[in-house]
Amino acid sequence: MADWPRTLLPQRVTDFEVPGPLISRSESGKYSIRQHGNIGRIWRETYLVKMSSDDGKQLLATIRSYWRNGTEFNIDHRDYLTPRGSGGGSPAVAGASQTGSMLVVDGMASGSGYLYAGDIFRIAGIDNIFEVVATVSVPAGGTATIAIDPPIYGVSPSNNAALTITSVKLKAYIVEPPDLPETDASDYGFVTVTFGEAV
């Protein structure tokens, strides 16, 4: 699977949007909120493109091709390249058939602040990424439980499946028609692309 080209970096990036609950309001004004299992993050990137440059033409050609063909690709989010926690070791799933919102992991370097709330990671064999929802401190021995969102359901990770916590890449699609540039004599224009996590 191809990687999204990073010869041009975005000027602006939105944070991840996630699906919310189903919300309805009755005639009496009471709200009913129902949880569901929808997952998949959405975010937008805006690029300043010089229309006559090779990098600009390549980016625009990639955008048009990926949007037209529904191409799946790997892409990082520029605000989540490095976790705020200390990391270290070789983290891996400790035990098969884990489900739900808690994941037992071993092989981590011991210490406080291994991962912080808001850090993301990927588990080998699972398509979507996971977000840490509480600070993870690791005792001697290197095994700890990580509170995650979304919960694991459907496909459980295998025992010893590796975790990627740095330079995490999402599988994604372009999910809305790209906002292509309007240019003037400056030869520069902005293009905005909306990405959706493929899960």
C-alpha positions as CSV (number, residue, x, y, z in Angstrom):
1,M,0.0,0.0,0.0
2,A,1.3,3.4,-1.0
3,D,2.3,6.2,1.5
4,W,0.8,9.6,1.2
5,P,3.5,11.9,-0.4
6,R,5.1,14.2,2.1
7,T,7.3,16.2,-0.3
8,L,5.0,19.1,0.5
9,L,3.9,19.5,4.1
10,P,0.5,21.0,5.1
11,Q,0.2,24.5,6.2
12,R,-2.8,23.7,8.5
13,V,-4.1,20.4,10.0
14,T,-7.2,19.8,12.0
15,D,-7.3,17.5,15.0
16,F,-9.0,14.1,14.7
17,E,-12.8,14.1,14.6
18,V,-14.5,11.0,15.9
19,P,-18.1,9.7,15.5
20,G,-20.4,10.7,18.3
21,P,-23.4,8.9,19.8
22,L,-26.8,8.8,18.2
23,I,-28.8,11.7,19.7
24,S,-32.5,12.3,19.3
25,R,-34.9,14.7,21.1
26,S,-38.5,13.8,22.0
27,E,-41.5,16.2,21.8
28,S,-41.2,16.8,25.5
29,G,-37.6,18.0,25.0
30,K,-35.9,15.0,26.6
31,Y,-32.7,13.9,24.8
32,S,-32.1,10.2,24.2
33,I,-28.4,9.3,23.7
34,R,-27.5,5.8,22.4
35,Q,-23.9,4.5,22.1
36,H,-22.8,2.7,19.0
37,G,-19.7,1.0,17.7
38,N,-18.8,3.4,14.9
39,I,-15.1,4.1,14.7
40,G,-12.8,5.9,12.3
41,R,-11.2,9.3,12.6
42,I,-11.6,12.2,10.1
43,W,-9.2,15.2,9.7
44,R,-8.3,17.8,7.1
45,E,-5.0,19.1,5.8
46,T,-4.5,22.3,3.8
47,Y,-1.5,22.8,1.5
48,L,-0.1,25.9,-0.1
49,V,0.7,24.7,-3.6
50,K,2.9,26.4,-6.2
51,M,1.0,25.3,-9.3
52,S,4.0,25.3,-11.6
53,S,6.3,23.3,-9.3
54,D,7.0,19.5,-9.7
55,D,6.0,18.9,-6.0
56,G,2.7,20.8,-6.5
57,K,1.8,19.0,-9.7
58,Q,2.6,15.6,-8.1
59,L,0.4,16.4,-5.0
60,L,-2.5,17.5,-7.2
61,A,-2.2,14.4,-9.4
62,T,-2.1,12.2,-6.4
63,I,-5.2,13.8,-4.9
64,R,-7.2,13.5,-8.1
65,S,-6.1,9.9,-8.6
66,Y,-6.8,8.8,-5.0
67,W,-10.2,10.5,-4.9
68,R,-11.3,9.2,-8.3
69,N,-10.2,5.6,-7.6
70,G,-11.0,5.4,-3.8
71,T,-7.4,4.4,-3.2
72,E,-6.4,3.3,0.3
73,F,-3.0,4.6,1.6
74,N,-0.9,5.1,4.7
75,I,-0.6,8.5,6.2
76,D,0.7,10.1,9.4
77,H,-1.0,12.9,11.3
78,R,1.5,15.7,11.7
79,D,0.4,16.5,15.3
80,Y,0.9,12.8,16.4
81,L,4.3,11.9,15.1
82,T,5.9,11.6,18.5
83,P,4.2,10.5,21.7
84,R,4.4,12.8,24.7
85,G,5.3,9.9,26.9
86,S,8.8,8.5,27.3
87,G,8.2,5.2,25.5
88,G,11.0,2.7,25.2
89,G,11.4,-1.0,25.1
90,S,9.5,-3.3,22.7
91,P,5.8,-3.1,23.6
92,A,3.7,-6.0,22.6
93,V,0.2,-7.4,23.5
94,A,0.4,-9.6,26.5
95,G,-2.1,-12.4,25.9
96,A,-4.4,-13.3,23.1
97,S,-8.2,-12.6,22.8
98,Q,-8.2,-9.3,24.5
99,T,-11.3,-7.1,23.9
100,G,-12.8,-4.0,25.4
101,S,-11.3,-0.7,26.6
102,M,-8.3,-2.1,28.5
103,L,-5.2,-3.6,26.9
104,V,-2.5,-5.5,28.8
105,V,0.9,-4.8,27.3
106,D,4.4,-6.1,28.1
107,G,7.9,-5.4,26.9
108,M,7.7,-1.7,28.0
109,A,10.5,0.3,29.7
110,S,9.6,0.8,33.3
111,G,8.9,4.3,34.7
112,S,6.2,6.9,35.0
113,G,4.7,8.6,32.0
114,Y,5.3,5.9,29.5
115,L,2.3,7.2,27.5
116,Y,0.0,10.1,28.2
117,A,-3.6,10.6,27.5
118,G,-4.0,11.7,23.8
119,D,-1.0,9.6,22.6
120,I,-1.9,7.2,19.8
121,F,-0.6,3.8,18.9
122,R,-1.2,0.9,16.4
123,I,-1.4,-2.8,17.1
124,A,0.0,-5.2,14.4
125,G,-2.9,-6.9,12.7
126,I,-5.5,-4.3,13.6
127,D,-6.5,-1.7,11.0
128,N,-7.5,1.2,13.3
129,I,-5.4,3.1,15.7
130,F,-6.1,3.5,19.4
131,E,-5.9,6.5,21.7
132,V,-4.6,6.4,25.2
133,V,-7.2,7.8,27.6
134,A,-5.1,7.8,30.9
135,T,-1.4,8.2,31.7
136,V,0.4,4.9,31.7
137,S,3.1,4.2,34.3
138,V,5.0,0.9,34.0
139,P,6.2,-1.0,37.0
140,A,9.4,-3.1,37.1
141,G,8.9,-6.0,34.8
142,G,7.5,-3.9,32.0
143,T,3.9,-5.0,32.0
144,A,1.0,-2.5,32.4
145,T,-2.6,-2.0,31.4
146,I,-3.5,0.8,28.9
147,A,-6.9,2.4,28.9
148,I,-7.8,2.9,25.2
149,D,-10.4,4.3,22.9
150,P,-12.0,3.0,20.8
151,P,-12.5,-0.4,22.6
152,I,-11.2,-3.5,20.8
153,Y,-14.1,-5.5,19.4
154,G,-14.5,-7.8,16.4
155,V,-10.9,-8.7,15.8
156,S,-8.7,-9.3,18.8
157,P,-5.0,-8.8,18.6
158,S,-2.8,-11.9,18.8
159,N,-0.4,-12.5,21.6
160,N,2.9,-10.7,21.2
161,A,1.4,-8.4,18.5
162,A,3.8,-5.4,18.4
163,L,2.7,-1.9,19.2
164,T,3.8,1.1,17.1
165,I,3.9,4.2,19.3
166,T,6.1,6.6,17.2
167,S,5.4,7.8,13.6
168,V,2.1,6.0,13.7
169,K,0.5,5.7,10.2
170,L,-3.2,5.4,9.6
171,K,-4.8,3.5,6.8
172,A,-7.0,6.1,5.1
173,Y,-9.0,7.3,2.1
174,I,-9.9,10.7,0.8
175,V,-13.6,10.9,2.0
176,E,-14.8,14.2,0.5
177,P,-14.3,16.0,-2.8
178,P,-11.0,17.9,-2.5
179,D,-11.2,21.6,-2.3
180,L,-8.8,22.4,-5.2
181,P,-7.0,25.7,-5.6
182,E,-8.0,28.9,-7.3
183,T,-4.8,30.7,-8.4
184,D,-3.9,34.1,-9.5
185,A,-0.8,35.7,-10.9
186,S,1.1,34.6,-7.8
187,D,1.0,30.9,-9.1
188,Y,0.1,29.8,-5.6
189,G,-3.1,28.3,-4.3
190,F,-4.5,26.4,-1.3
191,V,-5.9,22.8,-1.6
192,T,-7.7,21.2,1.3
193,V,-8.1,17.4,1.6
194,T,-10.3,15.5,4.0
195,F,-9.0,12.1,5.2
196,G,-10.9,9.3,6.8
197,E,-9.4,6.4,8.7
198,A,-10.0,3.1,6.9
199,V,-11.3,0.5,9.4
